[in-house]
Amino acid sequence: MTKCPLTTTAGNPIADNQNSLTAGPRGPLLVEDYQLIEKLAHQNRERIPERTVHAKGWGAFGTFTVTNDISRYTKAKLFAEVGKQTDILMRFSTVAGEKGAADAERDVRGFSIKFYTEEGNWDLVGNNTPVFFVRDPYKFPDFIHTQKRHPKTNLRSNTAQWDFWSLSPESLHQVLILMSDRGLPTDVRHMNGYGSHTFSLINEEDQRVWVKFHMKTQQGHQHHTDEESKTVIGESRESFQEDLLEAIERGNYPKWDMKIQVMTEAQAKQFQHNPFDLTKVWPHGDFPLINVGTLELNRVPDNYFAEIEQAAFSPSNVVSGIGFSPDKMLQARIFSYADAHRYRLGTHYEALPVNRPKCPVHHYHKDGAMRFFNNEPGGNEDAYYEPNSMGGPKENPEYKRPALELEGMADRYDHRKDNDDFSQPRALYCLFDDAQKQRLYGNIARAMAGVPEHIIERQLGLFKSVHEELEAGVRTALNE
């Protein structure tokens, strides 16, 4: 074995890494013991702030392979030809729990993909559900507060979440998914992923269509019951992490089929719901799934902290041919995700190896925390502002997106007015067989433990608006 000398972070050789520098064998310590202070100070800083949401996560690297030509919809180069491969990083997570939470808890799962394309990084940041609890980002911080700990008791509060949900009928669709079998997958390999939001694709003729992204698991769906989850958690709090790592190390590489739904701008104007509403889905019968490609995970991280904990995904990262939509929640996330990374990781978080694009990067963001890289290779040190006469990077009109027609008076519009929050949850409920319905009733009843009666009755009223059988079934389960 090669003898590798231990050094300080500055490269200075260390003679003794076993004993502190003291005045005599009994001390006290000397402040000149730089390495002692360095080790203690570094240990104090080994934990960066965890993510406020999606703190507990698991991830791996792999590839995306195009299997179907969608160039009629998008000019994005990663979709340019059948067979083309792009390196990816995928991170999965729970929403509510902290980093130490158990993997096998009932919760929505994050499902995020970073595509390292030749045009820069594209981040598809979604969940394992096609909808969400709220449609207006004004309410997102309030919702997340209900999923976190009570400020007095420091305990999770069933009352808080059901109080919020019972006052927010738009949450019904997501609540039914969360409380159904799919709210408790056995692992990340056996669940779907969704971009959830409405995005846009733009082709070479600058024609825009609206799109939703779906990642369908090739492994099939597997779920735990509440009782099975308790048993799993009693044996391991890291069951998702263990399953993902063991599967890849065995060569049993997890795969998902990427598919899209496409809606034209003309169809969007005639759609029965707001096509940019995150609490709604597009019916597959009207907007069928179109095959795009295959996602495969085949490499585990060499260093979890560097490559998964410091991985930063944001829907603001798009490439030419992929764009945004008027989805209010998406619009807010374009800001909030990048801002969260600037706070948590540092100003230049995208220069970290796991986040760094695999194409040349040229920008004018300079100083600040984590400015650990040099000026752009081949760049002129005098070109540190724009516009300049020093040959610095310039904008390219070729990448301009087609204009989007907008209209309307600026106001705070009531998003619940004239909005149907019941028909899609009703359609979902009617898809469940009798056994699934019985599990749903029990899951909801158990999740309502300790909730005040008036909140339960308010939620039961919403369930009745979905389907009288749903309200009756939950009420019966509550009384058992």
C-alpha positions in Angstrom: 0.0 0.0 0.0 1.4 3.4 -0.9 2.2 5.5 2.1 0.3 8.8 1.7 1.4 11.5 4.1 -1.3 13.2 6.2 -1.4 17.0 5.6 -3.3 20.1 6.7 -5.8 21.5 4.2 -3.0 23.8 3.0 -0.8 20.7 2.2 1.5 21.0 5.2 2.7 17.6 6.5 1.4 16.6 10.0 3.8 14.9 12.3 1.4 13.8 15.1 -2.3 13.3 14.6 -2.9 11.5 17.9 -2.0 14.1 20.6 -2.9 17.7 21.3 -0.2 20.3 21.9 -0.2 21.0 25.6 1.9 22.8 28.2 3.1 19.6 30.0 1.5 16.2 29.9 -1.6 17.4 31.9 -2.2 20.6 29.8 -3.6 23.1 29.4 -3.8 23.4 25.6 -1.8 25.8 23.5 -3.7 28.0 21.0 -0.9 27.5 18.5 -2.1 23.9 17.9 -3.5 24.9 14.6 -4.6 21.4 13.5 -6.5 20.8 16.7 -8.5 24.0 16.2 -8.9 23.3 12.5 -10.3 19.8 13.1 -12.7 21.1 15.7 -13.8 24.1 13.6 -14.2 21.9 10.6 -16.3 19.4 12.5 -18.6 22.3 13.6 -19.2 23.1 10.0 -19.6 19.6 8.6 -23.4 19.9 8.4 -24.8 22.5 6.1 -28.5 23.6 6.6 -30.7 20.8 5.5 -33.3 21.4 2.8 -36.4 23.1 4.3 -38.5 20.7 2.2 -37.3 17.3 0.7 -34.5 17.0 3.3 -34.4 13.2 3.4 -33.2 12.0 0.0 -31.6 9.2 -2.0 -30.0 9.4 -5.4 -27.8 7.9 -8.2 -26.4 8.6 -11.6 -27.3 7.1 -14.9 -28.3 7.8 -18.5 -31.3 9.0 -20.5 -31.8 7.3 -23.9 -34.1 8.7 -26.6 -36.4 6.0 -27.9 -38.9 8.0 -29.9 -38.6 11.1 -32.2 -40.3 14.2 -30.7 -38.5 16.7 -32.8 -41.8 18.0 -34.2 -42.4 19.4 -30.7 -39.0 20.5 -29.5 -35.6 21.6 -30.8 -33.9 20.6 -27.5 -30.7 18.8 -28.6 -31.0 16.0 -26.0 -34.0 14.8 -27.9 -32.4 15.2 -31.3 -32.2 11.6 -32.5 -33.3 8.2 -31.4 -30.6 6.4 -29.5 -29.0 9.6 -28.2 -27.8 9.3 -24.6 -27.5 12.0 -22.0 -25.9 11.6 -18.5 -28.3 12.2 -15.6 -28.5 12.4 -11.9 -31.7 11.5 -10.1 -32.6 12.4 -6.5 -35.7 11.1 -4.7 -36.9 12.4 -1.3 -39.6 12.7 1.2 -41.3 16.1 1.5 -42.1 16.5 5.2 -39.5 14.7 7.2 -36.2 15.9 8.4 -32.9 14.3 7.3 -33.2 11.7 10.1 -36.8 10.7 9.3 -37.6 7.2 8.4 -37.7 6.4 4.7 -40.9 4.3 4.8 -43.2 7.0 6.1 -46.4 7.9 4.3 -45.5 11.1 2.4 -45.3 12.5 -1.1 -41.9 11.7 -2.7 -39.8 14.1 -4.6 -38.6 12.9 -8.0 -35.9 15.1 -9.6 -33.7 14.6 -12.6 -30.7 16.6 -13.7 -29.8 16.1 -17.4 -26.2 17.1 -18.2 -26.9 18.2 -21.8 -24.5 19.8 -24.3 -26.6 23.0 -24.0 -26.4 23.2 -20.3 -28.3 21.5 -17.5 -32.0 20.8 -17.6 -33.6 20.1 -14.2 -36.9 18.3 -14.2 -38.0 18.8 -10.6 -41.1 17.0 -9.7 -42.9 14.4 -7.4 -44.2 10.9 -7.5 -47.7 12.4 -7.9 -49.1 14.3 -10.9 -50.8 17.0 -8.8 -50.1 18.9 -5.5 -52.0 20.2 -2.5 -52.1 23.9 -3.5 -52.4 25.8 -6.8 -51.3 29.2 -5.6 -47.7 29.6 -4.3 -49.0 32.2 -1.8 -50.2 29.2 0.2 -47.1 27.0 -0.2 -45.3 28.2 2.9 -48.5 27.8 5.0 -48.9 24.3 3.7 -45.3 23.3 4.5 -45.7 24.7 8.0 -48.5 22.2 8.6 -46.2 19.4 7.6 -43.4 20.4 10.0 -43.2 20.5 13.8 -45.5 22.5 16.1 -43.6 25.5 17.4 -44.6 24.7 21.0 -44.6 20.9 21.2 -42.0 20.3 18.6 -44.1 17.4 17.4 -45.8 16.7 14.0 -49.4 17.8 14.2 -52.3 15.9 12.6 -54.5 18.7 13.6 -52.5 21.3 11.6 -52.5 19.3 8.4 -56.2 18.4 8.5 -57.2 21.9 9.5 -55.4 23.3 6.5 -56.7 20.6 4.1 -60.3 20.9 5.3 -60.1 24.7 4.6 -58.5 24.1 1.2 -60.7 22.0 -1.1 -58.2 22.2 -3.9 -56.0 19.7 -1.8 -58.6 16.9 -2.2 -57.0 15.3 -5.2 -53.5 15.1 -3.7 -54.9 14.0 -0.3 -56.6 11.0 -1.9 -53.4 10.0 -3.6 -51.4 10.4 -0.4 -53.8 8.4 1.7 -54.2 5.7 -1.0 -51.8 2.8 -1.6 -49.5 5.0 -3.7 -48.9 7.3 -0.8 -46.6 4.6 0.7 -44.3 3.1 -1.9 -41.9 0.3 -0.8 -39.0 2.1 -2.4 -38.1 4.5 -5.2 -37.8 1.9 -7.9 -41.4 1.0 -7.6 -43.0 4.4 -8.1 -43.7 6.8 -10.9 -42.4 10.3 -11.3 -44.0 13.4 -12.7 -43.0 16.9 -13.7 -46.4 17.7 -12.3 -46.4 21.3 -13.7 -47.3 22.3 -17.2 -44.2 23.1 -19.2 -43.7 24.1 -22.8 -41.8 22.6 -25.8 -40.7 24.8 -28.7 -39.7 23.4 -32.1 -37.4 24.7 -34.8 -40.2 26.8 -36.3 -40.7 28.5 -32.9 -44.1 26.8 -32.4 -45.0 26.2 -28.8 -47.0 23.4 -27.3 -47.8 22.8 -23.6 -46.5 19.6 -22.1 -46.6 17.4 -19.0 -43.8 14.9 -18.3 -44.4 11.4 -16.9 -41.8 8.9 -15.7 -43.4 5.4 -15.6 -41.6 2.8 -13.6 -40.6 -0.4 -15.5 -40.4 -2.2 -12.2 -44.1 -2.0 -11.5 -45.8 -0.5 -8.4 -45.3 -1.9 -4.9 -46.7 -0.4 -1.8 -46.7 -0.9 2.0 -49.7 -0.9 4.2 -49.5 1.3 7.4 -48.8 -1.9 9.4 -46.1 -3.1 7.1 -44.5 0.4 7.2 -44.3 0.2 11.0 -42.5 -3.1 10.8 -40.0 -1.8 8.1 -39.3 1.3 10.1 -38.7 -0.9 13.2 -36.0 -2.8 11.3 -34.4 0.1 9.3 -34.9 3.8 9.0 -32.9 3.7 5.7 -35.0 1.2 3.7 -35.2 3.3 0.5 -31.5 4.1 0.5 -30.6 0.4 1.1 -32.9 -0.8 -1.6 -31.6 1.7 -4.2 -27.9 1.0 -3.5 -28.3 -2.7 -3.3 -30.2 -2.9 -6.6 -27.6 -0.9 -8.5 -24.7 -2.8 -7.0 -26.4 -6.1 -8.0 -26.7 -4.8 -11.6 -30.5 -4.6 -11.3 -30.6 -1.1 -12.7 -33.8 0.8 -12.1 -35.5 2.1 -15.2 -38.4 4.5 -16.0 -40.1 5.3 -19.4 -40.3 9.0 -20.0 -43.6 10.0 -21.7 -45.2 13.3 -22.5 -48.7 14.7 -22.9 -49.0 17.5 -25.4 -51.7 20.2 -25.6 -51.7 22.9 -28.3 -52.3 26.5 -27.4 -55.7 26.3 -29.1 -56.7 23.3 -27.1 -55.6 25.0 -23.9 -58.1 27.8 -24.5 -60.9 25.2 -24.8 -59.9 22.9 -22.0 -62.5 22.4 -19.3 -60.1 23.2 -16.5 -57.2 25.7 -16.3 -54.5 23.7 -18.0 -51.9 25.4 -15.8 -53.6 24.3 -12.5 -51.2 22.1 -10.5 -54.2 20.4 -8.7 -55.5 19.1 -12.0 -54.5 16.4 -14.4 -55.0 16.2 -18.2 -57.2 13.2 -19.1 -55.2 10.6 -20.9 -58.1 9.9 -23.2 -57.9 13.5 -24.5 -54.2 13.9 -24.3 -52.6 10.4 -24.7 -49.1 9.6 -23.5 -46.3 9.8 -26.1 -43.2 7.7 -25.6 -39.9 9.7 -25.4 -37.1 7.7 -23.8 -35.8 5.6 -21.0 -34.1 6.7 -17.8 -31.7 4.2 -16.2 -29.7 4.5 -13.0 -26.5 2.5 -13.0 -24.0 4.2 -10.8 -24.1 5.0 -7.1 -22.4 8.2 -5.8 -18.8 7.9 -4.7 -19.5 10.5 -1.9 -23.1 11.0 -0.8 -22.5 14.5 0.7 -20.7 15.9 -2.4 -22.9 14.3 -5.0 -26.4 14.0 -3.4 -26.6 16.3 -0.4 -25.0 19.2 -2.5 -26.9 18.4 -5.6 -29.1 21.4 -6.4 -32.1 21.1 -8.7 -34.2 24.0 -9.9 -36.9 24.3 -12.6 -35.2 27.6 -13.6 -32.6 25.4 -15.4 -34.0 24.8 -18.9 -32.4 24.4 -22.3 -33.4 25.7 -25.7 -36.6 24.0 -26.8 -38.0 23.6 -23.3 -39.7 26.4 -21.5 -42.1 27.5 -18.8 -45.9 28.1 -18.6 -48.2 30.4 -16.7 -48.5 27.8 -14.0 -48.4 29.9 -10.8 -46.7 27.3 -8.7 -44.0 26.8 -11.4 -43.5 30.5 -11.7 -42.8 30.8 -8.0 -40.5 27.7 -7.9 -38.4 29.2 -10.7 -37.3 31.7 -8.1 -37.6 29.9 -4.8 -35.6 26.7 -5.6 -32.5 28.6 -6.8 -32.8 31.0 -3.9 -32.9 28.1 -1.5 -29.7 26.7 -2.9 -28.0 30.1 -2.7 -28.8 30.2 1.0 -28.0 26.5 1.8 -25.0 25.9 -0.4 -23.6 29.3 -1.3 -23.7 31.9 -4.0 -21.9 29.9 -6.6 -23.5 26.5 -5.8 -23.8 25.6 -9.5 -20.0 25.6 -9.8 -19.8 22.5 -7.5 -18.8 19.4 -9.5 -22.2 17.7 -9.1 -24.0 20.8 -10.3 -21.5 22.0 -12.9 -22.7 21.7 -16.5 -20.7 19.6 -18.9 -20.6 22.3 -21.5 -18.6 25.6 -21.4 -20.0 28.2 -18.9 -19.5 32.0 -19.4 -21.1 34.5 -17.1 -20.5 37.7 -15.2 -21.4 36.6 -11.7 -18.2 37.2 -9.8 -17.4 37.5 -6.1 -19.3 36.2 -3.1 -19.3 33.0 -1.0 -17.7 30.0 -2.7 -15.9 32.0 -5.4 -13.4 29.1 -5.8 -13.1 29.0 -9.6 -11.0 31.2 -11.9 -12.2 33.5 -14.7 -13.6 31.6 -17.7 -11.0 29.7 -19.6 -9.7 31.8 -22.5 -11.6 34.8 -21.2 -10.3 38.3 -20.9 -9.7 39.4 -17.3 -10.8 42.9 -18.3 -14.2 41.6 -19.4 -15.9 41.5 -16.0 -19.0 43.6 -17.0 -21.4 43.7 -19.9 -21.6 45.2 -22.4 -17.8 45.5 -22.9 -15.3 46.0 -25.7 -13.0 43.3 -24.4 -14.3 40.3 -26.2 -16.4 39.0 -23.3 -19.4 36.7 -23.8 -22.5 38.2 -25.4 -26.2 37.3 -25.7 -27.3 35.3 -28.7 -30.8 36.2 -30.2 -30.9 32.7 -31.6 -32.1 31.4 -28.3 -35.0 33.8 -27.9 -38.3 32.1 -27.1 -41.4 33.0 -29.0 -43.6 35.6 -27.4 -46.4 34.5 -25.2 -49.7 36.5 -25.4 -50.8 37.6 -21.9 -53.8 39.7 -20.9 -55.8 40.6 -17.8 -56.1 43.1 -15.0 -53.6 42.8 -12.2 -55.4 41.7 -9.1 -55.5 39.0 -6.4 -58.0 36.6 -7.9 -59.8 34.0 -5.8 -58.5 30.8 -7.3 -61.3 28.8 -5.6 -64.1 30.8 -7.3 -65.9 28.8 -10.0 -63.2 26.1 -9.7 -64.2 22.4 -9.7 -62.2 20.7 -7.0 -64.3 17.6 -6.8 -64.7 15.9 -10.2 -61.1 14.8 -10.6 -60.8 13.4 -7.0 -64.2 11.7 -7.7 -62.8 10.1 -10.8 -59.7 8.9 -9.0 -61.8 7.5 -6.1 -64.0 5.6 -8.6 -60.9 3.9 -10.0 -60.2 2.2 -6.6 -61.5 -1.3 -6.1 -63.2 -2.3 -2.8 -60.0 -3.4 -1.1 -58.2 -0.2 -2.1 -61.1 1.9 -0.8 -61.1 0.1 2.6 -57.4 0.7 3.0 -58.0 4.4 2.0 -60.6 4.7 4.7 -58.4 3.2 7.4 -55.3 5.3 6.3 -57.3 8.5 6.6 -58.9 7.5 9.9 -55.5 6.7 11.4 -54.0 10.0 10.1 -56.8 11.9 11.9 -55.9 10.6 15.3 -56.2 13.4 17.9 -57.8 15.9 15.4 -60.6 18.0 16.9 -64.1 16.9 15.9 -65.0 20.1 14.1 -62.1 19.8 11.8 -62.9 16.2 11.1 -66.5 17.1 10.3 -65.3 19.8 7.9 -63.1 17.4 6.1 -65.8 14.8 6.0 -68.0 17.4 4.3 -65.4 17.8 1.6 -65.2 14.0 1.2 -69.0 13.9 0.8 -68.7 16.4 -2.0 -66.3 14.0 -3.7 -68.5 10.9 -3.2 -71.0 10.0 -0.4 -69.5 6.6 -0.2 -66.1 8.1 0.6 -67.5 10.2 3.5 -69.4 7.2 4.8 -66.4 4.9 4.6 -64.1 7.3 6.5 -66.8 8.0 9.1 -67.2 4.3 9.7 -63.4 3.8 10.0 -63.2 6.6 12.5 -65.8 4.9 14.7 -64.1 1.5 14.7 
